[in-house]
Amino acid sequence: MASRLRRSGIAVALAASIAVALSGCIVLPPSLVPGPGGTTPTTPASGQPLDFTPTGEDVDAGLEPYYAQDVDWTLCAGGYTCGTIDAPMDWFTPEDGRSIEVSMIVRPADGEVWGSMLYNPGGPGGSGLDYVQQYADYLVAPEVLEHYNLVGFDPRGVGQSTPITCYDDPSTLYDYLWEIPEGPAPEPLSDEALQQQLDDAAEFGDACLQYTGEALEFMGTEQAASDMDLIRALLGEDHLQYLGVSYGTLLGATYADLFPDHVGRFVLDAAVAPDATDAEGTLFQAGGFELALRNWMADCLSVGTCPFTAGDVDGGMQQVGTLLSDLEASPLEATDGRRLGSSSMFTAVAANLYSPQQWSTLRSVFADVLNGSADSAFVEADRYYGVNPDGTFADNSFEALIGVNCLDAPAVTDFAEVRANAEAIRAVAPTLWQQFSGMSTCAAWPFAATREPHVITAPGAEPIIVIGGLNDPATPYEQSVSLAEQLSSGVLISVDAEGHSQYNQGNACVDDPVNEYFLTGTAPSGDIDGC
């Protein structure tokens, strides 16, 4: 019998990655020159997997079996190469012999191979393996794919690597996401409400421990970044070339913190500030989504199909606030029997603020809900959480998101502090503040956080390009500014644009310097503003 997880409005976790279609004209960079040194493979004959010669570097005795392992590289779909490696379960006590698995996929370079580049799409919980398998040709420029093997990996806890699992029956998680308890809800932020959220968080955490086992304690970002160094060595690279998006920037910055001497050509797009606490990260996101919704509202009011009738953005935002309050008080029933409350509606809204390409969908969702239909809102919310039509889940991204976040920063557990944080959130997000306020899912996690948020400088590292969009909803621009300033070798590219992540989307001001860095090793001499 599956354990029962009750849903009572636990605070919104950090946003999971959403796959959006990437397109646009690529502007060619300056003349190509040979890439960085290192032991690299050549493109194999058709029908053969790539093979890699590990660096063979000296490591501590407890790590020797991992750095010397013989990876079984096999041919997989599309002519790609796949492999799974063993990594220490706990990098800080590797001698105990406990291990986990990390799965990878390699898209071979199209021409002369200069090396391998690691990619992470964010999350935490996004599958780099799936992204590279499905979207490799959209993730980096063609001229970069000409000379780099693009490597996608599932970080520990994610997908085909040793996963975080929190149920044995998908209906358990399904009900947790969508079920609205019967009867009157306690007053928001009251002791009763916060205690109920804390109890629910404890039940969820206990279920994750039950179904994941002892590995749950070792799924944090510092452990995953250490896995990246093992991947580097097994791929035969003296330095790691890396593109990370969203949470992938925290993963990359953490790698630079731990292994600055092995940093190669690093690009971190849509950055997370590594020194932000749990409360500060929530505050950043609340402000980011409020700003994105205001920008969406301005666009909506400028077209003839906007479902809101206010004459200005402030009035439209007030109407959104009223709608959310009405749904909280009286949820709207969908044709499948689910009831759309304010939390589920916000998920549908957030899912369509990641890119202006999704704004028309959001207009339709609002119009449907205002007309009494919840179906399209649940379609978008299901897409956000990867829910299949039969109620199963496409992946474990939601569980991984929580499991990693809970180890990356201590959660706030004091009720008074939760309420004070809610007031700070209300000041920056007057429309959406309640969706970001309350007791965190991590407040009763089975294990204490293993990472303390801190400034990362990475002294001695090669230049690290940080890209920040001025209107990024999920990782607001201030975080990119902060990371670039912290890094001793950080270079910031600022982009005046909507959406989450900016590289390889047709903006030459961004793409040209990034591609030149990947291909020549020449980074911008200073920050680039006004893209």
N, C-alpha and C positions, 0 to 999 in steps of 0.2 A: 504494500500500500504506500503510495507516494506521500511524503510529508506535506502538510498543508501550510502554505504561506499566505498570510493575510495581507491585504493591501489597504493602507489607511493614509495615504498622502505623504509618504516619505519624500524628503527633499529631492529635487531633480539632481541626478548624478551628472558628471561631466558628459558632454555630448559625444555620442559615438560617431564614427566616421560615416558619411553618406557618400556613396559612389555617385558622382555626377559626370555627365558626358563632357569630356575635355576635347576641345577642338580649337582651330585657329591657324592662321598662317605662321609658319616658322621662318624667321629671318636668319639667314646663314651667318655664322660668326666669321672672324678673320681666318686666314689660311691655317689649315690643320698642321700641327707639329706632333711628333711622337709623345705619347703619354708617359706617365710615371713608371719607374722601374719596378721590378719584382718578378717573381716566377709566375708567368701567366700561360694559360693554355692557348692553343690555336684552334680555330673553328674545325670541328671534326668532320670526317667524311660523312655523307648522308647516311642516316640510320644508325649512327654511333653516338653514345653520350659523350659529353665533355669529360675530360679527366684533369685533375688538379694535383700539383705537387706541393704538399704542405711546406711551410717555411722551415720546419725542423728546429725552431728556436729553443733555447734553454728555458725551462720553467721549473717551478718548485716540484719536488718529487710527487706530491699529491695530485698535481695537474698533468704529469707526464702521460698517463694512459689516455687522457682526453686529447692532448695536442698531438699525440702520435697515432691516433686511431686511423684505421683504414676505412674510408667512407665508401659505401657501395653506391656509386653514381649510376643511375639507370636512365634510359630514355623514356620520356613521358610525352603526353599529348602535345602536338604541335611541333615536335622536334626539339622540345625543351629537355633539359636534364634535371632530374630530381634526386634528392638525397636526404637522409636523416642522420643526424649526429647525436651522440651522447654528450651531455654536459653535466657538470656537478649539480646535484640538487641544491646545494648550498656552496657557493663559490668561496665562502669564508671558512668552511671546514670541509674541503674536498677530500681530505684523507679518509673520511668515514665511508666512502665508497658508494653512497647513495647517488643516483643519477636520474635525469629526466631526458626526454627527447626533444630535439628541435628540428623541424622539417623545413626544407628549402626547395626552391625551384630556380633554375637558371635559364634565362632567355639568351641564347648565344648571340654574340656580336655579329653584325652583318658583314664586316670586312676584317681588316687586320686588327687583331686583338691587342689592346694596350693594357687590359686589366679587367677587374670585376668591380661593379658598383652595387652596394647594398641599398635596398629601398624599404621604407616603412610608411604606410599610409595613414597612421594615426590610431585614434581610439581613446585610451588603450582598448584593444580588442579587435582592431582591424587586421585582416589577414593579408600580409604582404605576399604570401604565396598565391592567394586568389587574385589579388590585384595584378601581379605580374603576369599570371597565366591569362587573365582576361583583358587587361588594359595596357600591356607593356608598350605598345606603339603610341599611346597617348601620354604616358607618364613623363618621358623625357624626349628631347628633340631627336629627329632621325640621325643627325650627324653625331650625336652622342651614342646612339644605339649602333652606329657603324663601328665603333671602336671599343665599346664596353660590353661585357656580359652583364646583363641586368639581373640581379639576384633578389628574389623575394623570399622572405622567411616569415614563418608564424612565430612570434615571440612566445616564450614559455607561457603557458596558460591559455593560448589561443589556438583554435582550429585543429590542425593536424599535428601540432606539437602536443606535449603533455598538457591536457586541457584543464581548465577550471570548470567544474560541473556542479550544479546546485539542485538537481532534481533527477528523478528516474522516470518521471512521466511528464511529458511536455505540458499537459493540462495544468500542472502545478504552477509552472512559471506563467503560463497564459492567464490563469486566474489571478495570479499575483499582480500582473500588469493592468488588468482591466476590471477586475471585480470591485464593485463599490459596496461596502457593507450596508446592510439595511439599518434603518433607524436614524435618528438625528445624530449628526456628527458633533463631536465636542468643539468648543470654541477654538479657532486656530491659535496656536502658540500658548494655549492654556497648559497647565500642568498635566491635565488628563490627556490632551492631544499629544504632547511631547512624550509622555510616558508610553502611550500606545505605539507611537512611532519607534520608540526605543525597543519596546518588546518585539515589534515586527522585525526590526533590524537584527535583533538577536536570533530570532527564528530563522531568518534568511541566512545569516552567517553560519549558524549551526548546520543548516542543510548543505551549505557549500563545503564545510569541513567533512560532513558525513560522506558526500559523494566524490570529493576530490582527494581526501586523505591528507597525509602529512605534507605533501608538496605545496599545499595551499599557503603555507608559511613563507615560501620562498619564490613568490611570483612577482616581486617588486621590480622596479625599473633598474636598480643597480645590478640585480641578478641578470636581467635581460641584456643590459649593456655589456656585461661580462661575457655572455653568450656570443655577442657580436664580435668580441675580440677572438674568441675561439673560431668563429666562422672565418674571420680574416685570415688567421694562420692556416686553416685547412684549405682555403682557396689559394694559398700561396702568395698572399699579398703582404708586403712589408708595411704598407700604410693602407688604411681603410678609406675608400671613396664611398660617399654616402649622400643620399637624398632622403630627408625625413620631412613629413608633413604633419602639422598639428601636434598631437602627442608624440609623433615621431621626432619632433624637435627636442622634446625633453629627453627622449631616449638618446638622441645624438649628442646633446649637451652633456648628458651624464657619461656617455662614452668618452667625450673629450676631457671630462673631469677626472676620470679614472685612468685613461690611457692617452694623455696629450701627445706623447711621442709617436703614437701610431695614427694620429689624425692625418688624413690625406685631404682630398678635395671635398669639403663638407658644405652642403647647402641645406639650410633649415628654413622651411617655408610655413608661415602662419604659426609663429612661435608661442610656446608656453614659457612663462617666467619661472625659472627653477627655484627661485627663492620665495614664491608665493605660497602662503599657507592655504589650508583647506578653505577657510573663510574668505581669504583674499581672492582665491581662484573663483569661488562662487560669485563674489562681488564683481569681478572682471566680467564673467559671463552674463550676469544679469544686466549689466550696463550695455554689453555688446548686443544682446538680443533685443533689448529695448530700442537701441539706436537702429538696428536693422529693421525692426518692425515700423519705426517711424519713417525710415526711408522708403520702405514698402508702401506705407500709407500715403506718402506724398505722391508716389508713382500711381497708386491705385486711384486717388482722387483726380488725377490728370487724365484718366481714360474714361470712356463712357460706360464701361461695364463694372465699375466699382460698386460693391454691395453696400458700402457705407455712404450715408447721405450728408455727413457733416461738411461744412464749408472749408474747414482747414484741418491740419494734421492733429492739433490738440483735440479738436472735437471728435475726430475719427478714433483717436486713441481712447477717449472716454467711452465711446461706443463699444470698443473692444473690451474694455474693463467691465462694462455693464454685462456684455455677453458672457464673459468668464464667470462673473458673480451669479448670473442666472443659471448657468450650467452647474455651478457648485451647489446651488440651492435646489435645483430641479433638473437632474440629468436627462439628456435626450436619448430616447431609445432607438437603436438601429434595427434594421430588419432582421439581423441575426440574433437579436435579444440583448446584445451588449448595451450598456448605458454610457453615454458620453458625458463625462464630468469635465471640470475645468482642467484637470491634470492631463487627461487624454487629449483634450482639445489643444492644449499648449504643445503637446508632442507633435500633433499634426501641423501646428503653426511653425514650430522650430524646424521641423524636417524640411520646410520649404523656404527657409531664410538663408540657406547655405550658399545659394547662387541666385542671381537675378533671373537666370533661365527658368527658375521654378516659381517666379512670382505670379504668373498667370494661373498656375495650379492653386496657389493660395487664395487668389480671388474667388475661384470656383468653390473651394472648400468653405470659405466664409459665407458665400451666397447660399450654399446648400444648408448650412447649419442655421442661418438666419431664417431660412424657409422651412425649417423643421425637419431636415433630413441629416442624420448623423453618419450615413454610410461612407461618403467620400472622406470624411475626417478619419474614420477608422482605417480606410484604405491607406492613407498617408501615415498614420501612426503604426500600422502593421509593417509598412515598408521600412520605417525608421528602425523598428526592432527586429526586422528580418523574420516576420511571421509568415509562414506559408498558408495557402488557402485552407489546408486541413488542420490548422492550429499547431503544427509543429514549427520548429525554428530552423532557419537556414544555417545558423552557426551558433556559436556560444559567445558572441561579441558582448551581449549584455552582462553575462556573468563575469567575463574576463575584465570588462570595464570596471566593475565594482571591485573585483578581487585585487586588481593591480592598484587602483586608486587608494584602497584602504590601507595598503602597505606603504604608499608613497608620501603620506602626510598625516600627522595625528589629527583625529576628528575632534570637533567641539562636542562635549558631552554635558556641560553645565547649562541648565535651563536658562538662567539669566543671561548668559553669554549668547545663547541661541537667539533670544529676543533682541538683544542689543545688535546683533548682526543683522537681524531682520529689519531693524530701523535704518541701518546703513544701506541695506539693499533697496529699501523703499525710496531712499533719497535719489538713487541713480536709476531706478526702474519702477516708477510709480504705477505703471500699468501691469507689469508682470511680476512684481516683487513677491507675491504670495507663492508663485511657482518655484521660487528659489529659496524659500524660507522654511525652516523647520529642522527637525533632527536628521542628521545625515544617515544614510544607509550604513556608513562605516562606524557609527557611534558605538556599536556593540560587536564589532568584528572579533572573531576568535583570537586574532593575533594583533599585537601592538604594531604600529607602523615601524618599518625597518629603515626608512629614509626620513631624514629631517630636511625640510626645504632649506636651501642655502644658496648663496651667491656662487656662481661657477665662473672662474676666470680662465682655466685651462692654459696656464702659462707655457709657452714654448710650442703650442699647437700652430699648424699652418693656418692661413687665413680661413675664416669660417663666415660664409655669406648667410645673413639672416634676412628674410623677406617678410614684410608686414603690410597688410592691407588696412587702409584707414578705416574701413567700415566692416571689418571682419566680425561676424557675430559671435563665433565660438571661441576664438582666441584673439581678443581685441588688440588693436595696434599697440597699445601701451606695453604689452608683454613683449612684443618684438623689439621695441625700443630698449626695454630693460635688458633683455638677453644680449643684444648687440653691445650695449654699454658694459655689461659685466665681463664678456669675453675679452681677453687680452688682445686677440686677433680678430675680433668681430667687425664685420662690415655690414651696414644696414642698407637695404633697398626698400624705400617707402613707396607704396602704390596707392594712389587715390582711386579706389575702386570698391565695389561691393563684393561680397562673397568671401568664401573661406578657401584660401590658398590662391597663389597668383602665377606661379611659374608654369610655362608652356601652355599658356592660354591666349597666345597671340599678341601679347604686349612686348614689342621689341625692346623697350626700355628695361624690362625685366629679363627677357629671354637672352638677349645678346650678351650681357656681362656674365650671366650664369653659364651659358654654353661655352663662352671663351674660357672661363675658369676650368670647367670640366675638361676641355680639350687642350688647353695650353698651360694650365697652372697659373695663369695671370689673373689675379683678383683685382677688383676695382681698388684704386689707390685711396679712396675715401667713400663715405656714405653717398648714396644716390637718392635724391629727393625728387618728388614731383612726377613720378612715373604714372 
